[in-house]
Structures are given as C-alpha cells and as structure tokens.
Amino acid sequence: MKITIFMSALSGGGAERVTCNLANHLSGFGHEVEILTMGDTAAAEPLKEGVKCAPLLTDKERSNALINNAKRIMRLRRYMKKQAVDAYVVMLPVPSILMLSFSRLTKAPILMSERADPKVYSKTIQFFLHRFVSKASGVVFQTDEVAAWYEAHLKGAASKVIPNAINPAFIRPAYEGEREKVIVGAGRFNTQKNFPLLIRAFARIAPEFPEHKLVIYGQGNLLETYRELAKELGVSDRVVFPGFANNMPEVLEKASMFVLSSDYEGMPNALIEAMASGLPCVSTDCGGGGARFLIRDGENGLLVPIGDENAMSEAMRKILSDEAFAATLGNNARKLQETLAPERIYGEWELFIKSIVKEN
C-alpha cells in the first residue's frame, strides 16, 4: 500500500515521535510511506531511507500568515486530488480538520488519530472535530476516555484504541545497581505539566528524606517561575533543572522514582518510559485517561487526584519509605516493555489500516 501521513510538523513532542516511528514501521512492513507536513522541519526521530517527506510549504517560500496558509490549503487539495494513495493517516486537530473537510477530493480512506485530550481544545476546534470526524473512515484513540468524547459523532466510522508504543531505547535489561537518591520529573515547562504541584509535594517531604533531590528535565518559559517557587519553599538547593538530557534511559533506570504531575495528557510518553525502565511511579489521574490506562493503582504505580498536593506527597513518601513496595511497583511497571512493544503496537496500526482499506 501507499500510505500518506499528514502532520503539522515532525519536530516536537509525543505526536511527532509517534508519526516518525509509525512511518518507519509501516515502511518496514513493506509499505510505501510519505509524510506530508505543513512546513519543512527536522524529524523528532530518525526516518528510514524509504520514508519520504513532502512539506506543503518550505522555509524559503514563507511570507505572511495569510499567504502561507493559502498556499498550504491549495497544495493539500492538489495533493489529495492527484496522488494515488491507498490510505491517509492524519494526526493533530488542525491537520485532521483540514484533511477531513476536503475528504470528497479523494477516494482513499482517511484514518484520523487523536493524540491528546480534546476536552482542553478551544470550543472552535472541538466544534469542528465533532463536525468532521464522521467523514473519517476510521479513528484511532489512545484511551477509552477520549474515544467516549467522540463516540456520539462517529456515525459509523470504525474506531480502535491503540496506546503509544515504547521508544526502543527504553527496552533494556533490568537495572541491578544501587539507585541514586533522585526523584525525576520531565516535560515541557508549561501549565499543562503543573510542575509547581510536584515542587510543592517534594517540599513537604524534603525534611524527611534529606539526601534526595528533585530533578526536573525539560525547557520552557516557566523555568524562572519554578526556580522562584523552589526558593520560596526553601528547597532551591535540592530542586535541579538541567534542561533536556540525551541519556534519559540511563538517567531513569538509576533514579529512585518518577512523578508525573500533569493536569491532562494524551498518552504520556514520559510515564511510559519511566515505567518501562522499572521505576516506581506516581502520577496524577490526569485528564485524557492515559495515566489511568497505564497504571493499576498500588500494583505497578500510584495514582493521585489532579492538583492534590497532599495526596502526591503521601504517595511519594510511601515509595521512599518502603523499599520493598517500591521494588514491587517498579518490577510490575517493567512489564510495559512487553505490552507496549513497538512491533506489537505498530502491528495493530497496520492491521487497522488494512481493515479500513479493505472496507472501502
């Protein structure tokens, strides 16, 4: 099959990495794969030689926003009219709305994939997603909670819940060495991730565990706000912001704990990677249902209510004060290496795409 994946860009976060990895695996399964993007950006993950990239607008062509978007729309319409494609896969809200609004231009089935929690989108985006999702031949969701948000508007479109696959770099033997006294957080420094919650929860238990540090990996415009908060709480010498790390598999496997403090997520890759690394993990029961999908509370991790500083600090205290319990959580969490293995997850994608093509 020839499969075209339409995406805003290839550089960035979880959805971009999923796009690259999906393209690589579909190519590895023997399909011709092209990624259509709004602009020409570097890929978040290395692409196989056989995977093609086609930007709708290059950096050299950029003008004002109105002209840029007009060119993108014109070229997308032309592509859908003229290209011999067996199936389209489209990710993220704006590309999905655009492609589905032009669905009449192609005979190829369009498979839409929701990569976040749509309840946090603007009312305008929510309206258009509800309006156009029925034009998709199939829809992939990451969780049942997100699938339920769309359910009444699918109108017969086939759907399937497929979680994210683990980054292969995090599939490794169990760590046997002594763990460092480090609590890890990771993600963009924005309001969604709610790192102030994590910093406050750590400050509550810091006097009880004087050798432990909180290390938060990432970047963003709230960095100075976080530093000021740590200073106000008297833990500035024990809360570290090293930026991004290129060796996260090694960082995670040696840490004492991972904490996700987000208010909402799609399917949180950082949590998947930490669990696969064998870390005991604490996570908010964040909107979108991703953490609840991954964590069986008390068995392979701990779930706490969104924004609950006391519950988060109690969960962190429980892990740090009970080594046997922490080890049990971590050992059970490692089983995600099997259930979310890339070959298994992207194999589900291929089977679903084939079933959509066959039905159309």
Sequence and secondary structure as in RCSB ss.txt:
>XXXX:A:sequence
MKITIFMSALSGGGAERVTCNLANHLSGFGHEVEILTMGDTAAAEPLKEGVKCAPLLTDKERSNALINNAKRIMR
LRRYMKKQAVDAYVVMLPVPSILMLSFSRLTKAPILMSERADPKVYSKTIQFFLHRFVSKASGVVFQTDEVAAWY
EAHLKGAASKVIPNAINPAFIRPAYEGEREKVIVGAGRFNTQKNFPLLIRAFARIAPEFPEHKLVIYGQGNLLET
YRELAKELGVSDRVVFPGFANNMPEVLEKASMFVLSSDYEGMPNALIEAMASGLPCVSTDCGGGGARFLIRDGEN
GLLVPIGDENAMSEAMRKILSDEAFAATLGNNARKLQETLAPERIYGEWELFIKSIVKEN
>XXXX:A:secstr
 EEEEEES SSSSHHHHHHHHHHHHHHHTT EEEEEESS    SS   TT EEEESS GGG   HHHHHHHHHHH
HHHHHHH   SEEEEESHHHHHHHHHTGGG SS EEEE  S GGGS HHHHHHHHHHGGGSSEEEESSHHHHHHH
GGG TT EEEE      GGG      S   SEEEEES SSGGG HHHHHHHHHHHGGG TT EEEEE   TTHHH
HHHHHHHTT TTTEEEEE  TTHHHHHHHSSEEEE  SB SS HHHHHHHHTT  EEEE  BTSHHHHH  BTTT
BEEE TT HHHHHHHHHHHHH HHHHHHHHHHHTTHHHHT HHHHHHHHHHHHHHHHHH 
